[in-house]
Amino acid sequence: MIGGKWSAQVLVELGEGPRRFTQLERAITGISRRMLTVSLRDLERNGLITRTVYPDSPPRVEYATTSLIEDIREPLEALTDWARLAAPAITAARRTYDSSADSHP
């Protein structure tokens, strides 16, 4: 449910408070509109976030976490922080592996 590439980042961002789609899109580096949409739908389907439509003109939609997230918020934030710090090392490891992929049987 939260193990996908983008789900944890969406949940951490929503942990700061309700957000609109464009706010999430700007805050999560590298996520496409399609992947954000898919992630939000999956999280909503699993009861981890809510989607509220306000009858403004144009309609305003906000996403927020539900109480189900409270028990995992702290470890989720720690994992996301680690991923951000480890990203350069992971990228370097991937490059090294990929450049030697021709030598693997």
Residue pairs with C-beta under 8 A, 6 or more apart in sequence:
1 7
1 42
1 43
1 46
1 48
2 8
2 11
2 43
2 48
2 72
2 76
4 39
4 42
5 35
6 28
6 31
6 35
6 36
6 39
7 39
7 42
7 43
8 76
8 79
8 80
8 83
9 28
9 31
9 80
10 24
10 28
10 36
10 39
10 40
10 43
10 49
11 43
11 48
11 49
11 65
11 69
11 76
12 76
12 77
12 80
13 19
13 24
13 27
13 28
14 24
14 49
14 63
14 64
14 65
15 65
15 69
15 73
15 76
15 77
17 64
18 52
18 62
18 63
18 64
19 27
19 62
19 63
19 64
20 60
20 61
20 62
20 63
21 36
21 40
21 61
21 63
24 31
24 36
24 40
24 63
25 31
25 33
25 36
28 36
31 39
40 49
40 51
40 63
43 49
44 50
44 51
44 63
47 66
47 68
48 65
48 66
48 68
48 69
49 63
49 64
49 65
49 66
49 69
50 63
50 64
50 65
50 66
51 61
51 62
51 63
52 61
52 62
52 63
52 64
53 59
53 60
53 61
54 60
54 61
54 62
65 73
69 76
